[in-house]
Amino acid sequence: MSRFIRVAVFASAACLASAAFSEPRYETLTVGRMPEPTPHRLYISDISINHIVDGRLHVIDGDALKYLGMISTGYAGNATLSLDRKELYVATTYYTRLSRGERTDVVDIHDTQTLEHKGEIVIPARHAQALPYKGLARPSSDGRWLFVQNATPASSVTVVDLKARKFAAEIPTPGCWIVIPSQSDGSRFSTLCGDGTLQSIVLNDNGSLKSRARSARFFHPDEDPVFVQTDNIGERHYFVSYKGQVHAADLSGEEPKVEAPWLIATGAEVRKGWRPGGYQLLAVHRKSGRLFVGVHAGGGEGSHKNPAQEIWVFDLEKKQRVAKLPGHNAIALAVSQADQPKLFAVDGMNMGLAVFDAGAKPRFLKRMEQIGEAATLMELH
């Protein structure tokens, strides 16, 4: 073989090798699956107030304190989980020009294993554009309906048929706010009213209004209003007032039944201004019958959203305090319903997450820092 041919063959082989090495390698995109959920997986709603048209929901492993993923919640989105925890619903608003233009309200549906968007249900453009609160979007106890709080500013509740994936009805609730689903009847929910009463609403099979009934007045809205946040053991639902009274209401029937309140603070503590405060300020562990409340000293008119200096733990049956925990500036509390429960607290000043052993002898365990920007609500898997 001549020298010229050998050089040509070598050059050709080199070119082929170079072409092979330079051939682009395309990455295959897939949707990842998160670890199997535990009772301590957290879904933390963050209104992202500095860019409110682009809210977030953070998914965090509450055992390992590891960030798992994020869901976009649009403009002032309010999120809640399905009863089987397989789906997450976000009632939210989108504008055609991001912060202006034509408004569309939807319920976005996400898979909780992948966080993938599965679809949407268009609803009337009236959903409450508010800080995330428990009760602004809630499923019925049978999983048939999703209730979405509206504000135009008139108050009403949108009823979404989750089975048919469509808007079903709108129920006017003038003077009342927040959705409290019945735990025994999927066709019923209650709402807290500004005159100091509770109103229970029963639906027809198509989601329209069948009947409504009010409780007796159980708090004075001008003297000692109650927080709209509530938690429950079965059909007994607990409310806390601005001055620290615990109210219980039995919502098992068509007409709400209220019980006499009791005070969380001693006389000396009342004089020092110890009061509840926060956005999701109470949580109940049902099996142990314990109530957790974030409190602060020096409270008074306008301090009802102050972060917690302490977290007080109560035995609901005995109506007695059994422990105190460091407050970690908590503005939101959630407790798991596991046999070995954990209490989670969002630090409203530093946006950290504090974790406590919520068992027989409650104690602080650990923290995770920088979980979000303006988080106010947690829900556990």
Sequence and secondary structure as in RCSB ss.txt:
>XXXX:A:sequence
MSRFIRVAVFASAACLASAAFSEPRYETLTVGRMPEPTPHRLYISDISINHIVDGRLHVIDGDALKYLGMISTGY
AGNATLSLDRKELYVATTYYTRLSRGERTDVVDIHDTQTLEHKGEIVIPARHAQALPYKGLARPSSDGRWLFVQN
ATPASSVTVVDLKARKFAAEIPTPGCWIVIPSQSDGSRFSTLCGDGTLQSIVLNDNGSLKSRARSARFFHPDEDP
VFVQTDNIGERHYFVSYKGQVHAADLSGEEPKVEAPWLIATGAEVRKGWRPGGYQLLAVHRKSGRLFVGVHAGGG
EGSHKNPAQEIWVFDLEKKQRVAKLPGHNAIALAVSQADQPKLFAVDGMNMGLAVFDAGAKPRFLKRMEQIGEAA
TLMELH
>XXXX:A:secstr
  HHHHHHHHHHHHHHHHHHHHS               TTEEEEEE  GGGGGGEEEEEEETTTTEEEEEEEEEE
EEEEEE TTSSEEEEEEEEETTSSSSSEEEEEEEEETTT  EEEEEEE TTB   S  TTSEEE TTSSEEEEEE
ESSSEEEEEEETTTTEEEEEEE TTEEEEEE SS TTEEEEEETTS EEEEEE TTSSEEEEEE    S TTTS 
B S  EEETTEEEEEBTTSEEEEEE SSSS EE   EESS HHHHHTT EE SSB EEEETTTTEEEEEEESS  
TT TT   SEEEEEETTTTEEEEEEE TTEEEEEE  SSS EEEEEETTT  EEEEE SSS EEEEEE    SSE
EEEEE 
